[in-house]
C-alpha cells in the first residue's frame, strides 16, 4: 500500500512540474507572439504611411560609463599639499545628491550627516 501511495505522489509531483513548465512555456510564447504582432503592425503602418521603418534600439553610449568613472577619479586623486578649491569654483553636485526643494522648511526631524547611524 505504501508503494502505491509513494508512486502516486511521485506521479502527481511530476505531473505538476510538467504543467508548471507548460504554463511557463506558453506564457513566454504568448509574449513573443504579441511582440511579433506589434512589430509587424508597426512595419505595416510604416509602409502604409510611407514613413521609414525606424528600428527599436537601445540608446546607450558605452563611452558615457567610462567617461563618468574617469571624471570622478579626478576628485579623489588630488594631492594633500594642493590648496582646496574655493566653493564658487566647485562644480554643483549631481541632481540626485542635491537637497529637495523645501527641505529646509521641514522642522519635525533631526538632520544627520549622510552615512551616519
C-alpha positions as a Markdown table, in Angstrom:
| # | Residue | x | y | z |
|---|---|---|---|---|
| 1 | Unk | 0.0 | 0.0 | 0.0 |
| 2 | Unk | 2.9 | 2.4 | 0.8 |
| 3 | Unk | 4.4 | 1.7 | -2.6 |
| 4 | Unk | 1.2 | 2.6 | -4.3 |
| 5 | Unk | 0.9 | 5.9 | -2.4 |
| 6 | Unk | 4.6 | 6.8 | -3.0 |
| 7 | Unk | 4.2 | 6.1 | -6.7 |
| 8 | Unk | 1.0 | 8.1 | -6.9 |
| 9 | Unk | 2.7 | 11.0 | -5.0 |
| 10 | Unk | 5.7 | 10.9 | -7.4 |
| 11 | Unk | 3.4 | 10.9 | -10.4 |
| 12 | Unk | 1.4 | 13.9 | -9.1 |
| 13 | Unk | 4.6 | 15.9 | -8.4 |
| 14 | Unk | 5.9 | 15.1 | -11.9 |
| 15 | Unk | 2.6 | 16.0 | -13.5 |
| 16 | Unk | 2.5 | 19.2 | -11.5 |
| 17 | Unk | 6.0 | 20.1 | -12.6 |
| 18 | Unk | 5.2 | 19.4 | -16.3 |
| 19 | Unk | 2.1 | 21.5 | -16.0 |
| 20 | Unk | 4.1 | 24.5 | -14.5 |
| 21 | Unk | 6.7 | 24.1 | -17.2 |
| 22 | Unk | 4.0 | 24.1 | -19.9 |
| 23 | Unk | 2.3 | 27.2 | -18.5 |
| 24 | Unk | 5.7 | 29.0 | -18.4 |
| 25 | Unk | 6.5 | 28.0 | -21.9 |
| 26 | Unk | 3.1 | 29.1 | -23.2 |
| 27 | Unk | 3.3 | 32.4 | -21.4 |
| 28 | Unk | 6.7 | 33.1 | -23.0 |
| 29 | Unk | 5.4 | 32.0 | -26.4 |
| 30 | Unk | 2.4 | 34.4 | -26.0 |
| 31 | Unk | 4.7 | 37.3 | -25.0 |
| 32 | Unk | 6.9 | 36.7 | -28.1 |
| 33 | Unk | 3.9 | 36.4 | -30.3 |
| 34 | Unk | 2.4 | 39.7 | -29.0 |
| 35 | Unk | 5.8 | 41.4 | -29.6 |
| 36 | Unk | 6.0 | 40.0 | -33.1 |
| 37 | Unk | 2.4 | 41.2 | -33.8 |
| 38 | Unk | 3.2 | 44.7 | -32.6 |
| 39 | Unk | 6.4 | 44.7 | -34.6 |
| 40 | Unk | 4.6 | 43.6 | -37.7 |
| 41 | Unk | 1.8 | 46.0 | -37.3 |
| 42 | Unk | 4.3 | 48.8 | -36.9 |
| 43 | Unk | 6.1 | 47.8 | -40.1 |
| 44 | Unk | 2.8 | 47.6 | -42.0 |
| 45 | Unk | 1.7 | 51.0 | -40.7 |
| 46 | Unk | 5.1 | 52.5 | -41.8 |
| 47 | Unk | 4.6 | 51.0 | -45.2 |
| 48 | Unk | 1.1 | 52.4 | -45.5 |
| 49 | Unk | 2.0 | 55.9 | -44.4 |
| 50 | Unk | 5.2 | 55.9 | -46.4 |
| 51 | Unk | 7.5 | 56.6 | -43.5 |
| 52 | Unk | 10.8 | 54.7 | -43.0 |
| 53 | Unk | 10.8 | 51.9 | -40.5 |
| 54 | Unk | 12.9 | 53.0 | -37.6 |
| 55 | Unk | 14.5 | 50.1 | -35.7 |
| 56 | Unk | 13.9 | 49.7 | -32.0 |
| 57 | Unk | 17.2 | 50.5 | -30.5 |
| 58 | Unk | 18.6 | 51.0 | -27.0 |
| 59 | Unk | 20.2 | 54.4 | -26.9 |
| 60 | Unk | 23.2 | 53.6 | -24.7 |
| 61 | Unk | 26.5 | 55.2 | -25.3 |
| 62 | Unk | 29.2 | 52.8 | -23.9 |
| 63 | Unk | 31.6 | 55.7 | -23.6 |
| 64 | Unk | 29.4 | 57.5 | -21.1 |
| 65 | Unk | 30.1 | 55.0 | -18.4 |
| 66 | Unk | 33.8 | 55.2 | -18.9 |
| 67 | Unk | 33.9 | 59.0 | -19.0 |
| 68 | Unk | 31.8 | 59.3 | -15.8 |
| 69 | Unk | 34.3 | 57.0 | -14.0 |
| 70 | Unk | 37.3 | 58.8 | -15.5 |
| 71 | Unk | 35.9 | 62.2 | -14.4 |
| 72 | Unk | 35.0 | 61.1 | -10.9 |
| 73 | Unk | 38.6 | 59.8 | -10.3 |
| 74 | Unk | 39.9 | 63.4 | -10.6 |
| 75 | Unk | 38.3 | 64.5 | -7.3 |
| 76 | Unk | 39.9 | 61.5 | -5.5 |
| 77 | Unk | 43.4 | 62.0 | -7.0 |
| 78 | Unk | 44.1 | 65.4 | -5.5 |
| 79 | Unk | 47.3 | 65.6 | -3.6 |
| 80 | Unk | 47.5 | 66.5 | 0.1 |
| 81 | Unk | 49.5 | 69.6 | -0.5 |
| 82 | Unk | 47.2 | 71.1 | -3.1 |
| 83 | Unk | 45.1 | 74.0 | -1.9 |
| 84 | Unk | 41.4 | 73.3 | -1.6 |
| 85 | Unk | 39.2 | 74.6 | -4.3 |
| 86 | Unk | 37.2 | 77.7 | -3.5 |
| 87 | Unk | 33.4 | 77.0 | -3.0 |
| 88 | Unk | 32.4 | 79.1 | -6.0 |
| 89 | Unk | 34.8 | 77.2 | -8.3 |
| 90 | Unk | 33.5 | 73.7 | -7.2 |
| 91 | Unk | 31.0 | 72.1 | -9.6 |
| 92 | Unk | 27.4 | 71.7 | -8.4 |
| 93 | Unk | 26.6 | 68.2 | -7.1 |
| 94 | Unk | 24.6 | 65.9 | -9.3 |
| 95 | Unk | 20.8 | 66.4 | -9.3 |
| 96 | Unk | 20.2 | 63.2 | -7.3 |
| 97 | Unk | 22.5 | 64.4 | -4.5 |
| 98 | Unk | 21.1 | 68.0 | -4.1 |
| 99 | Unk | 18.6 | 68.7 | -1.3 |
| 100 | Unk | 14.9 | 68.6 | -2.4 |
| 101 | Unk | 13.1 | 71.8 | -2.8 |
| 102 | Unk | 11.5 | 72.9 | 0.5 |
| 103 | Unk | 13.8 | 70.5 | 2.6 |
| 104 | Unk | 15.0 | 73.5 | 4.7 |
| 105 | Unk | 11.4 | 74.1 | 5.8 |
| 106 | Unk | 11.0 | 70.7 | 7.5 |
| 107 | Unk | 11.0 | 71.1 | 11.2 |
| 108 | Unk | 9.9 | 67.7 | 12.6 |
| 109 | Unk | 13.1 | 65.8 | 12.0 |
| 110 | Unk | 16.7 | 66.0 | 13.3 |
| 111 | Unk | 19.2 | 66.4 | 10.4 |
| 112 | Unk | 22.1 | 64.0 | 10.3 |
| 113 | Unk | 25.2 | 63.6 | 8.2 |
| 114 | Unk | 24.8 | 61.2 | 5.3 |
| 115 | Unk | 26.2 | 57.8 | 6.1 |
| 116 | Unk | 25.9 | 58.3 | 9.9 |
| 117 | Unk | 23.9 | 56.0 | 12.1 |
